[in-house]
Amino acid sequence: MRGSSAAATWSGGSRSTVHDGGRASVDGETKAQASLFGCNTYSYIRSHGAEACLVRLADLGFREFELMVHPGHLWPAELSAEQRHRIRLFVETHGLRLVSLNMPNIDINIAAAAQEMRAYSLNLLTDTVRLAGDLGAGGLVIGPGKANPLFPAKAEELLGHFFTALDRLCPLADASGTALWVENIPFAFLPAIGELIEALESYGNGLVRIVYDVANAHFIGEDLALGLRQCREQLALVHLSDTGQQTYRHDPVGQGTVPFCKLPRALAEAGYRERPMLEIISHDPDGDVVASANKLADMGFAPSE
């Protein structure tokens, strides 16, 4: 784990945000609350490049980050070696931590029926693994792939495509100094955490770890405490956002039905020692990510040595 301030054991235990010229201005206490969490950059993919986004979020008090991989924000083909070096240098010289890159699983599918789609997806992920290594990211968040929801292929076929992708990506991740982290995703062919764990255990590479997305799990009706306990041995990162169970969302805290008040204890029981990552999608991201961090801190999300 990069950065001596990153480790934390999670235990159970409204501030103003003023907007100034399009940027949220926060006080010292609010920055301290933000520093309890990592921040994903999903809400900024169409408004900011990655480096400018890191500057903005660091100003709000965040010290750990997950960068989304998206054209115009952070895209392998658009970044020269010099640009990659500059982003990494900014992170390192400002005492920040790039926890992970996250490839949205909307435009790609490593379990697709068409070989051409699988090849395109793998080529893009290959470039992204190298980018993660160049930037010093601890991991790359991926999905296992998607099935046709109306007439899905057999599980053995989908697993075969997933494992073939891992066969190619795992050695590259190791050589690049990063890792592969697979996320529980409702629209993937392995939506439940138990299914995902079973698949990874069958694959048999202990270096492939899990990102447990709380909103994704809640949306499909999963017991969050049980899910966290199930994946505790493989758990690399926890994503936090809010959603109901009828419409799939990644909303600010308080806009859905995720039982956040139960999570500090569940995280502690799972032995989770990283800062949870806020993955909130909002048209007012500065205000909503800070407000969400404040609400979660008030619920008992607090690091203890």
N, C-alpha and C positions, 0 to 999 in steps of 0.2 A: 504494500500500500504506500502510495507516494504522499509525503508530507506528514510531519510528526503530529499535526493537530487533527488528522483525519479520523483516528480511531475514537469510538465512543460506544459505551454500553447504554442501551436505551431502557429507561425506567419510567414508571408511571409517576408523576408529580404535577378596549380597542384603541390600538394605537393609531395616530394620524399619519397619513401619507399625503404629502403636498406635491402637486404636479407643477413643475416649473419648466416652461418651454418644451413640453412634450416628454420630459423625463421626471420620474418620481423622485422627490427629495425626502429622505427619511432621517429620523433622529438616531442617536447612538443606541438607544435601547432596541429600536426596531431593527437596526443592523445586526445587533447581537442575536435577535431571534432568527433573522434570516440565515445567519451563519450556522445555525443548527441543522440546516438542510442543504442538499445540493439543488441545483436548478437546471432543468432541461430547457432547451432553447426553441421548442416547437412553435411557440407563439410568435417568434421573431424571424421565422424562415423567409418570409416575404418582405420584411422591412429592413433587415440588418445582415451584413456579412458577419461571419463568425467572430472575427477579432473585435469589431465594433460592439457586438452583442456581449462579449466577455467583459469589455470595459464597462458597459452599461450595468450589467448584473453585479459586477464587483462593486460598483458605486452604491448598489442597494444593500450590500453586506454579504452577498453570497461568495463563498470561497471554493466551492466544488461544483463541477459542471458536467453536463452531458450535452454534447453538440449533436444536433440533428443533421443528417446528411441529405442535403437538398440543393438543387441548382440555385445559384445566386447567394446561398448562405454558406454552405460548405460542400463542395462537389469535387471529386478527385480530378476530373479532367480540366477543371478550371484553376487548379492550384499548382503553381510552379514550386520547385524545390525551395526557392527563396521565400515564397509566401508561407510555405509549410514551416520553415525554420522560424519565421517571424512570429507565427502563432505560438509555436512551442516556447520560444524565448519569452514571449509576453507572459505565458502561464508560469514559467519557472522563475522569472525575475520578480514577479509580483506575489510569490508565495501562494499561488493558486494550485488547484489540482484538477486535471482533466480526467475524470473518472471513466468516461466512456464516450464512444460515438454510437449513434442510433440510426440505423437504416430503416425508414418507414417501409412497412410491408404492404404498401398499396400498389406500387408499380411493378413489383418483382414477385416471382414465385418459384422457389427452388424445387417445389413438388408438382409443378405444372405437368399436364399431360403432353404438351408439345415440347419436343427436345430443344427447339429453337428458343423457347421462353426460358427453359432451364439454363441453357447455355448463356443467354443474355444476363440472366440474374446472377449466375455464378461469376461471370466476367466482371460485373459491376461490384459484387461483393469482394472479389479478389482485389480490385483496385482500392476498395474501402478498407480492407484489412491492412494493406500497405500504408494507406493514409493514417490509420489509427496508430501504426507503429511509428510513422514519421512524426506524429504530433505528441507521442508519449502517452496515449490513452491506455488506461488499464484494460479495457475490453471493448468489443464491438457487439452491440445488441442486435440479434437477428431473430427471425421467426422460423418455424419449421416448414412453412409453406402452407398453401391453401388447397382445399378440395372443392370441386364443383358442388355447390350446396344442394342442387336439385338431383344430381345423379353422380355421387362421389365414387371415385375409384376405390378399390379394396385397400384396406389398411396396409397390407404387405407392399403394395405398389408405391403408396405414398411414403412409407418408411424407407423403402429402398432408395427413392429419390433424395430424401432427407439425408440418409447416411452417405450416399454418394457425394453430396455437397460437403458434408463434414470431412470426408476423406480428402477432399481437395483443400478445404479451408483450414483445417486444424494444423497441418504442418507449416503452412504459410504464416498463420498467426504466431506459432511458436518461434519461427525464424524471424518474424518482424518485431518480437518483443511485446506482443499483446495477447489477447485471449478471446475466445468466442463465448458469449453469454446468450443463452436462448430464453426468450420471453414467453410467458403464457399469454396467448392472444385469442380473444373470442372467435375470430373468423379464421383462425388457423385450424388445421386438421387435428391438432392436439390441444384443444382449448383448456382442458382441466389440468391442474398441476399433477395429479396422480398419473395421468396418461403421459405427460411430458417426462416425468421422472422415470417411468417405466421404459420409455423409448431411449432415454439417455443411458440408463443402466444397461439396456440391451446393446447399445452401441459400444460402451465399454471404455470410453476415454474420460478419465476423471478430471481432465483439464477443462472440459466443456462444462460450464456452470450455468446457473439459472438466475434470471431476473424475474422477481415476483411482482407483478403489477396488481396492486390492490383493487383499483377500479375494474380492471379486466376480470378479476376473480369474483368481485361482488356482482358484476353484471350477469354472470352465469349462475349466480346463487351459491357460490362456494363459501364454506365456513373459513373466514380469513385466518383465525388462530390455528385451525387444523392445517390449512394449506401451508402456512409458514413453518409449522412443526414438521410437516412432511418433507419439505425441501431444505431443511436447515443445513444439511451436510453439503449441499450443492449451491447454497444461496450466495450470490455475489452482490446483489443490489435489490432494493425495494423501490418501486415507483409509487408515488402518491398523487392521486387526484380524485375528484368526486364524480359520481354517476348515479343514476337510478338503475332500475332493473328492467325497464321497458324500452328506453332509448339509450343507446351506447354513447357515452360522453367522457370527456376528460376535463371536467369543470373545476372552477375554484372550490375550495373547501366550504361546505355549507349549502351548496346548490343541488346536492343529490342526497342519497340515503346511505352512503358508506358510513359504518359505525366507527369513526375515527377514535372515539374515546376509549375503545377497547384495544387499540393497536399498540400503545406503549407497553402494556403488559405482554401482549402477544409477541412483540419484537424481542422483549427481554427473555421470554421463555424459549424463543427460537435461537437465542444466543447471537442475535444480530448486532454487529459492531461497527457498521458503517452509517454514515448519514443517509437517511432516506432522500430520494431524489423527487422533487416536485416536478411532475410532468403535466402541467396545467395549460390548457388551450383556451385563450381568451383574447378578445379584441382590446382589452385594457390590461395587458400582461404585467406592467410595472406595478400597478395598484393591486391586482389580484394575486400575484405570487407573494407579494409582501404580506397582504392581508391573510392569505392562507397560512403562511409561516407563523404569523402572530396567533391565529386561532389554534393551530396545532400545538404551539408552545404552551398556550393556556390550558390545553387538554392534558399536558403532562409529558410531552415530548421534550426530554432534557437529557443532555449527556452527563454521565458521571464517570470519573476515572476508575 
